[in-house]
C-alpha cells in the first residue's frame, strides 16, 4: 500500500525544508497546492491516494480548478507545485511513473514588473524629511535596497557585522539561509553612516546588531518596509504600483541596460535558479565590485 496523503505531505515538507532549503513561506505555498489535490481526490466519496493519481486524473483536477475562476498565472504556479510533488514521489520510489510529466502550463503572457527611473528614485529620496527621527533611516533603506538589489527579508535582517566597508561588500543571507557577497557603493555606505548617528540616539536598542530599527529599538517588519516605500512613491507623485521589489528590480534593470554582465547582476541578486553553482565559482569578486562601480547610477 502506497503513502496516504498525510504521510506524503509530511515527507514532501521535510524534503523541501532539508534538501531544497526552501523558506517556510515557499514550503507552505507548495503544501497548499498539494492539499487542493488531496481535497479533490478524496472528496465525493472517493479515496484516491497520491500514487494512484493518473495523468487524466490530474487533467480533470486542473479543469475543475480552471472552472473555479483561478487565473492562468495561478494555474501555472499550481502545476509547478504538482510537478515538484510527483518528482519527489518518483525520486523517493513511491511511484514508478510521473503522472504530471506531460501537464501543460497555461499561457500566462509576459508580465514585466514595474521599473522606476533614476529620476523617480531621486524624487522618492528627495521627498524624505531628514529633520524627522526616521528621515535618515528611511533614506538609507531606499538607498540600500536600490544600491544593493536586496529582497525585503534580506534588508530587515541585515546586521552591522555583515557590512565589510573596507572590502566594499555586504554579506547577505538570502532564501534558504544561503549566503552571498554583494558589492555596496560609497553612497549607500554614507547614508547608512548618517542613519547610524540617529540610530545611536535611540533610548533603547533591543537588537544591537540589526541595522534598521524602529523607534522602539527593534527590527523593522516587512510590512513597515512596504509602507515606507509606497508612502514615499505616493508623495513623490509616482503613479506606478510600487513595492520594495520595484527598487530591487530597478537595480537589476538599470545595471543591465547600462551594459553590466548579466551573470554578475544575477549573482548579486542571489538567483541560484538562473545561475548554476559552477558559474558562481568562475565569477571573480573584484569583477563584481567593478561592475557595480562602472554601471550603477549611485556608484
Secondary structure, DSSP 8 states (H G I E B T S, - for coil): ----HHHHHHHHHHIIIIIS---HHHHHHHHHHHHHHHHHHH-TT----GGG--HHHHHHHHHHHHHTT--HHHHHHHHHHHHHHHHHHHHTTS-SS-TTTT---------------HHHHHHHHHT--TTSTTHHHHHHHHHHHHHHT--HHHHHT-BGGGEETTTTEEEEE-GGG-EEEEE--HHHHHHHHHHHHHHTT-S--S-TTBSSB-TTSSB--HHHHHHHHHHHHHHTT--S---HHHHHHHHHHHHHHTT--HHHHHHHHT-TTTS-HHHHHTS-HHHHHHHHHHH-TT-
